[in-house]
Amino acid sequence: MQVEMQRSGYEALFVPDGTPAYVDSPMAIGYNATISAPHMHATCLQLLEENLKSGMHVLDVGSGTGYLTACFALMVGPQGRAVGVEHIPELADSSIKNIKKSAAAPLLKEGSLSIHVGDGRQGWPEFAPYDAIHVGAAAPEIPQPLLDQLKPGGRMVIPVGNIFQDLKVIDKNEDGSISVRSETSVRYVPLTSKDAQLRGY
């Protein structure tokens, strides 16, 4: 997959109005949330590429603007299932509006792409197990419900840490055992409760 270092025209649909869309840095999207820099989106898409084949299931925790959820949905296609979970209802609503303007709109309409309001730390059991799980905020430790909802042979990409964070790549082996490696140092907003996020952590 080609790493595109500036926001594509497609990604520009998902940043707030009046925001410079073609800058390789994180941007505030309101409610103390951010959309990641394009190079981080590209990194996560590359790390999950083998687990985003047609017909596979993917969970996007902290789906924010809906951009990566839409990318995942296009990769797994109408036979697959892409699920976004966002605990700020206003962000979930705006992400649905963004997706309706994008190439992923038919998948939303047909139901293979869905956005839900909920605590992403609990995953979304309805469509588990998942071939791929992406987490867009930094957890102090890897949430057990997400590990439980990862399919054997599946992969999760999640930033882990408080002040110092690493992007962890977690593979669930066919026997259910877990392999973890650190991909790179990162800086994400915390994966926390809705109330803590709205208070500014």
Secondary structure, DSSP 8 states (H G I E B T S, - for coil): ----SS--HHHHTTS-TTS-SS-SS-EEEETTEEE--HHHHHHHHHHHGGG--TT-EEEEES-TTSHHHHHHHHHH-TTSEEEEEES-HHHHHHHHHHHHTSTTHHHHHHTSEEEEES-GGG--GGG-SEEEEEE-SBBSS--HHHHHHEEEEEEEEEEEESSSEEEEEEEE-TTS-EEEEEEEEE---B---HHHHHTT-
